[in-house]
Amino acid sequence: MSTPILEIKDLKKYFPISGGAFGKSKGAVKAVDGVDITVMPGETVGLVGESGCGKTTVGRTVMKLYEPTSGQIFFDGEEITNLRGRAMKPIRSKMQMIFQDPYSSLNPRHTVGRIISSSFEIHGINPVGGTKIAVQELLERVGLNPEHINRFPHEFSGGQRQRIGIARALALRPKLIVADEPVSALDVSIQAQVVNLLDDLQQEFGLSYLFVAHDLSVVQHIADRVVAMYLGKVMEEAPTAQLFAHPRHPYTKALLSAVPIPDPRVERSRERIILKGDLTSPANPPAGCVFSTRCWKATDLCHQVAPLPLELTPGHRVACHFPE
């Protein structure tokens, strides 16, 4: 077995709630509450869930944009949980991030050439043939015109800006890319192009992806394994084909029922699962299963005892007392 490129163990990230007496914290939002995820070399792991489930926070904490509250983060066999500043700099060249908004993630005052070449400058790298040639090759590789090196971000469309973001992430030839909903802000036709580009780059450069998304149809196309999150916790993890064919957690089953099927007859005949009940606050999660307030199978056991992840079949883990 090869060493995982990324391994997260019992990761927690709490955000304090201010407003108490004398400026003291009066609680915390448990955005990520005990998450375990492993990404193998060359693998794409899709991280899915409703808005606010904590999937983006996982990605940002992995990149050390947020400092973890507790838990461990291993990159290529080395623990980076407590690395900061200069100690973290060599690792940053090996793990990059593609952000959700392709415009706000690019400096509007800088040209495309400067945006991409800044990676070389920060890490003191002199590309063979010069920085300009390297940037133009990156632009061409992601499907942009190399002659546009002196243009500014506002002169490009949304899809083109995201390609610039991909080129910037690719500049240092990283081993891992955390893609935070990289196609959610794009038109459907452009989404397919960007997803196919990411797939091609993975094959060419041997990249590993932690692919954060809420669009399950995109995840089904690109991911090897899928991790479903709810309220800061992992509900289910399985190989993509297995999870989509046989979801075992009620939450995952509800998520998949919302994915439209491109066949009008099948779409009309199937029944969508409508979740009822109260959406629990991440600042005050229930003592038992966090999904118990909306689950149609919940019993007193679910409300009182948090279920531990159970491996039902090889590679298929479910945190549920009564899996499907």
N, C-alpha and C positions, 0 to 999 in steps of 0.2 A: 504494500500500500504506500502510495506517495504521500508526502507531507501536505496537509491542506494549505492552500494559499491564504485562506482566512478562516479563523476559528474564533467564535464568540462564545463565551461561557458565562451563563447567569448574568448577562449584561443588564444593568439598571441605570436609568437616567431620570432623575426627579428634578422638577423645576419648582423652586420655592414660591409660595404665595405670600406676597408682602401685604402689609396693612395692619399688622398687629400693634399692640401697644409698644411705644418707643422704637418703632421700626422693626420689631421682631417678626419673624416669619410665623404665619398662622396655619401652616400646612404645606403640602407639596402636591403638584400634579405629577402623577406617576406615568409619564409618557412611555417609558420602556421599563418593564417590571419582570426581569428574570428571563431574558431571551437567549436561546442557544441556537447558533447557526454555523454551519460549516460549508465552505466553498472550496472545491478541489481545483487543481490546475486545469485550465481549459474548460471549466464548467460555467454554466449560467444558472444562477439560482434566482428565481422570481420571488419577490417579497410583496404580497398582496394583502388587501384589506380595505375597509371603509376609510373615508377621510377622518383623520384624528386618531387612527388606531396605533400610531407610533412608528410606522414603517420609515418615514423620512427621517425621524429622529435617530433610528437605528443607523441609517446610512451616514448621517452627519457625525454621529458619535464614533463610528468606525473610522471616519476620516480625521478624527480628533478636532473637528470644528466645534464640537461640544465635548467637555470633559466628562467621562462616565462617573456616575455616583458610586457604583461598585461593579464588580465583575471583572472579567479578563478578556483582553483582545490580543490574539496572536496573528502576526502576519508572517507568512512563510517560515513558520516555526519559531519566530522570535516574539516575545511578549512586548507589546508597545503600549500597554495600558497606562503606564505612568511616564512615558516619554513626552518631553516638551521641548520647545525651542530648537536649539541646535542639534540636540540628540534626536529629534524627530525628523530633521531635514533630509537625511539620506533616505528615510523610508518614504517620504512624500513623493520622491521621484519615481517610486515603484508602484504607488497607488494614487490614482487620479479620480476626479469626479466630473460627471456631466450633470448640469443643473436643469431644473424643470423649465424655468423661464429663459429662453434663448436670448432675450434682449437685456434684461436686468443683470445677467451674469457677465455681460461684456461691457467694458469701459467705453462709453460713448465718445470720449475725447481721444481715444487711441485708434490708430488704423488697425486693420486686420493683421498686417505684418507685425506690428509692435505687440499686439495682444498675444499672438502665438510665440513670437521670439522671446517674450519675457520669461518663458519657462527656461530657455537656454541661459539667459543672463543670470537668473536667480540661482541656478545650480552650477554656474561656471562651466558650461559645456560649449565647446566650439565644434559645430557640426562639420563633417567633411564637405569641402566645397563652399563653405560659408553659410551664414545664417539665412541670407536671403534665398539661396537655392533650396535650403532645407525647408523653409516655410512654403515656398512655391510648390515643392513636391508634396507637402502635406495637404495643401489646398487642392491640388490635382487629385490626390488619393481619395479625398472625401467628396469629390464630384464638383468642385468649384474651379473657376477660371484662375490660373496662377497670376494673370495680369491684374487681378483685383486686389493685389496685396496692399495697395495704398488707399483703398476705400475704407469708409467708416461703417460701423454696424448699422446705422439707420438707412444705409443705401441697399440693404439686403432684405429679402423676405424672411419670414419666420423660419421656414425650413432651411434656408441658407445660413441663417444665424446659428441654428443648432448644429449644422455641419462645421461651422467655425469652432463652436464649443467642443465638438468631437475632435477636430484637428488639434486644438490646444491640449486636450486630454491625452492625445496620442503622441505628442511631440517628444516626450522623454521615454518612449517605449515602455510603458508601465506593465506590470504583471496583472494588476487588478484595477478594474474601473467600476466605481459605484455610480450607476445611472439612476438618477432621481426623477422618475417619470419623464424621461427624455422626449416622449412624443405626445404627451397629453395636451400640449398647447398648440398642436399642429393639426392641419386638415387631414382627413382620413387618407387621401391619396398620398400625401407627403409622409404620413406616418409609416406606410408600407415601405417607402423608399428608405427612410432612415433606419427602420428595423432591419431591412435587408443589408444596408451598409454596415450596421453593427455586427451582423452575422458574418459578413465577408471579412471584416477586420479581425474578428475573433479567429477565423480559420487561418488568416494570413500571419498574424502576429502571436497566436497562442494565448490570447487574452482570457481572463476570467472576469465574469460580470456578477455583481450583485445588482439585480435589475428591480428597482422599486416601481410599482405600478398599481393602478386601480382598475385598469382595463384588462380583464382576464383573457380576452381574445388575443391581445398582443402577447401576453405572458405565455399563452398556450403555444404560440408560434416560435418564440425565441428561447424559452427556459427548458433546462434539463430537469430541474426539480423546482417545486413550488412550496413556499412557506406562507401559510395564511395566519395573519395576526388580527387580534381583536383586543382593544383596550390595553395595549402594552404587552400582551402575552401571545405566545404561539399557540394556536388552536390545532393546527394540523400541518404535517409535512410529508410529502410523498413525491415520487417521480411524476412528472407532468402528465403523462398518458394515464397513469394509474389514478391520480387524483381527479382528473376530469371525467374518467369513466366510472369511478366508484368512490365518490367523496364519503367519508365516514363520520365527519363531525357535522352536526346540524347547521352550524354557522357557515361552513364551507358549502354545504348543500344549498343554503339560501343564497349565497353569493353566486353560485353557478346557475341557479334558476333565473337570475336576472340577466344573464348573457343572452342576447337575441340570437336566434338560429336563422340563417339565411334561406329558409324554406317556409313560405307563408302557411302551408298546410300543417306542417309540424309545429310552427310557432303558435298557431291558433288552437291547436289541440292540447298543448302542454299546459301544466298548471304552475304558475309562479308562486313561490313561497313569500308571503308578506309577513315580515317580522312585527310582532306586537309587543306591548310592554314598554317599560321605561328604559331609555338609554342612560346607563350609569355614568356618573361623572368620574373621570380619571383621578380626581382629587379625593374621591371617597368610594373606592371600588368595594364590592360586596366581599364578605368573608370567604365565600365558596367560589364557585366558578363565576368568572366575570360576565359570562354570557347567559347566566341563569335567569336574569330578569327579562330576557327576550326569547328564551328557548321554549319550544312547545313540548319538550320532553323532560323539563326540569322537575325534580322532586325535592323533598326536604334535604336529602343528601347533597344535591347540587348546590343548594343555598348555603349549606353549612361547611362543606369540605371542598377545597380546591383540588381538582383532579390532577394527577401526575401524568406526564406523557407516557403512553403505552404503545409499544411497537407491535402492531397487529400482524403485519407481514413485513418481510425484509425491506427496510427503507421507508416504511409507512407508519408514522407515529401520530397518535391522536391524543389530545388532552381532554378526555370526556369519560364520564362514568358509564354512559349508555351509548356507545358509538353505533352508527348505523350498520 
